[in-house]
Amino acid sequence: MEHSIREDQGNTIVEFRGEVDLESSPKARTILLDCVGEGKPVFVDMSGVTYIDSSGVASLVESFQSARASGTEFALVSVSEEAMRVIQLARLDKIFTIHASLGDAT
């Protein structure tokens, strides 16, 4: 998994690329929780995610819960087909705020 973090109009954009799996999910979790901890809206760009497993989804859920508890906006943007299939199977598309693009989100 590769990632990048950038600021855009007061929002934090976290972009993940590649596989978010058992090996990389602890890193993804740390990245997301650190960003949520800053108190700015967090948008997770998943357009480059080629695979996500349950541990990767758990990192997203934990970060979402942390954001909600602190009143911070947390949303997924540009979710790849592969990742969306997993999110829908877990019925998390009903829980997460999901935007088609970053432009739609901000």
N, C-alpha and C positions, 0 to 999 in steps of 0.2 A: 504494500500500500504506500502510495505517495500522498502528500498533502501540501496544501498551502493555506495561509491565513492572510487576509487583507482587510483593511478598513475601507468602507464605502459609505459616505454620507452618515457617519455615526453608527453604522452597522458593522458587525463582524461577519465576514464571509469565510467559511471554512470549506475548502474544496478537497474532496477525497477522490483518488484515482486508483484503479486496480482492485485488488481483492481485500475486502474487510472481513477477515476471518479470525479464527481462534488465535492465530499467531499475531495478527496486527490489531485486534480489537482492544487490548489493554492500552496501546498507544492512542488509538482513536478516542477511547474513553477519557484519557488524561487530557488530550487536546480539547475535546468538547467541554468537559467540566471546567477547565481553566478559562475557556472563552466565556462560558455562562457566568462564571464567577466575577467577570469584569463588569457585569450588569448592563451591557449593551445588547440590543437585539442580535440574535445569532441565526444566520441562515446557512444551512448545510447544503452545498452544491454537490449533488451526487450524479452528475451527468457522466462522469468518468468511471463510475463504479461498475466493474465487470462481474463482481460476485460479492454477495454478502450472506453470511450465515447467521445462526441464532445468536452467537456471541457479539457479532457486529450490531445486530438489531437490539440486543440488550444494552449496548453502549448508547445507542440513540435514545432508547426508552429512559434510561437513567438520566441522561442529560436533559431530556424533555421534562422529566419530573422535577429535577433540580431547578430548571428555568421556571417552571410553573410555580414552585414553592417560593421563589424569590421575586416573582412578578416580572420576569424577563421574557421577552418574546423569543420563541424558538420555532423554526420552520425548516422544512426540507424544500429544496428547489431543484428543478431540472433532473428529477430522479430518472435514472436509466431504466430501460425495460426490465433488465435482469433484477435490479434492486426492487423495482415496483412490484414485480411478481411475488417476491418474498414478503414485502410489506403488506400486500393485499391478502396473501395466504394467512398471515398472522392477524388480519383484520385491523392492522394499525393505520390503514389509510383513513379510518373513521376517527382516529385519535389525533394523529399528527396533522398540523397545518401543512399542506403541500401546494406549492406554486409551480406552474408550468415553466416559469423562467424567473431569473433574478429581477428583471424589470417588472414583472407582475407582483413581486414580493415587496419591493421598496417604493 
